[in-house]
C-alpha cells in the first residue's frame, strides 16, 4: 500500500502521470521548435514531470535503482527549468538554460518509457531480454540522438 492505494493502483496512477508528462512535454517541445512558449502546456509538462519523479521515489526499493538515479537527475534539471522560466523569466542565458533543461527532462521521461516498454511488452522483451541487449541500446541511442537534434533546434529557434 502506498498512500492508501494498492501497489497496482499506485503504479497505474504513476504511469498515467508519466504519459501526461510525455504528451504535454512533446507539445511544449513543438512550441519551442516553432519559437514559441506554450505556457499552459509547459506548466502541465513541468508539473506532471515533477510528479512523475516524486511518485517514482515512493515505490518500495531497498537499493538505488537506475530509475531512482534518473529521477534524481530529472529533479535537478526540472529545478533548473523552473527557475529559468518562472524565477528568471528566461532573461539572458536563462532562456537557453530553460530549453536545454526542459528538453533533458523530457528525454529522461522518454528514456524511462522505452526502458519500461522493453521490460513489459512481450514482443520487445523477446528481442531485448535485458538492457544490455543490442536492440535496447540501439533504440536508446536513436532516442538520445533525436533529442540532441531537437534540443539544438529548439535552442536556436527560441533564442532567435
N, C-alpha and C positions, 0 to 999 in steps of 0.2 A: 504494500500500500504506500502510495506517495500522495501526500496531501489529501488523504481520504479516498483516493482513486486506486483502482486496481492497477497493477503494472501495465496490463494490456491497454486499459483506457488512457492512462497517462502517456504511454507510448504513442497511441493514436493522436492524442492532443499535440504532442511534441511534433509528430510528422506533419500534421495539418498546419501548425505554426510555421514549420520549416518550408513547406511548399508555398505558403502565402509569402514568406520572406523571399523565396527564389522568384516567384512570379512577379511580385511588386518590384524586386530588385532588377529584373530584366527590363521591366517597363521604365524604371528610373534610368537604367543604363541607356536605353533607346533615346530617352530625353537628352542625356548627356551627349550622345553621339550626334544629336541634332543641335547641339549647342544650347540646350535649354535645361533648366532645373524644373522638375515637376514636383512641386512642394508636397502635395498630398501623397503621391506615390513614394516619394523619398522618405517622408515621415513614416509611412506604413512599412517600408523596407527596413529602415533603421530600427524601428520598434520591434518588429517581428524577428529581426535577426538577433537583437539583444535577447529577446525571449527564447529564441532557439538555443542560444548558448546557455542561457540561465537554466532552462529546463533540462538541457543535456547534462548539466552538472548534478542534477537531482537524482539521476539513476544510481542505484546502489553499485558501487565499484570498490574493490579492495586494492586496486592498483591504478596507476596512471596509465590510461589507455590512449591510443592515437586520437580518439575523439575528444578526450579531455584536453590534450595538447592543442588541437585545432580550435577548440572552444576558447582556450586562454588567448591564443593568438588572435582569434576573431574579436574578442572583447577589447584587446589592445587597439586593433585597427578601427573598431567601431568608436572607441573613445576619441581617437584622432578625428574621425569623420564628423562626429557630433560636435566636438569643439570647433573644428574648422567651419562647419556650416552654421551652427547656431550661436557659438560663442564668439568666433572671429568674423562671422558674416562673409566668409570667402575673400577677405581682404588680402591683397598681395599674394604671397606664397601659400596662403591657406587654401586658395582655390585649387591649386594642384594637389595639395595635401588631401583635400576632400575627395577629389576624383580618384586618386590612387588608393586611398584607404577604403573608400566605398566599394571600388571595384575588387579590391583584395578580399573584403568581407563577403561580397557576393561569390567570388571564386571559392572561398572556403566552404560556403553553403553547397555549391555545385560539386565540389570535390567530395564532400561527405555524401551527397546524393548518389554519385556514381559508386562510391565505396559501398553504400548500402544496397544499391541495385545489384552489384556483383555478388554481394553476400546473400541476398534474399531471393532474387529472381532465378529460378532453376536453370533456365537456358544460359544466363550469363555466368552463373556459378559453374556450369558444366565446362565452359570454355576458359574460365579463370577460377579454379577452386581456391586459390589463395591470392593474397595481394601481391605476392612476388611473381605471379604468372605474367608472361609477356602481354597477353591481351589486356589485362588490367593496367599494366604500366603504360602501354601504348595509348590506351583510352585516356588515362590521366594526363599523359604528355600532350595529347591533342587538346584536351580541355584547358590545360595550363597555357599552351601557346595561343589558343583562341582568346583567352582572357588577357594575355600580354598585348596582343594586337588591338583588342577592343579598348583596353585601358589607355594605350598610347593614342589611339584615335580620339577617345573621349577627352583626354588631357589636352590635346591640340585643339579640338573643336571648342571646348568650353573656355579655354584661355583666349581664343580668338574672339 
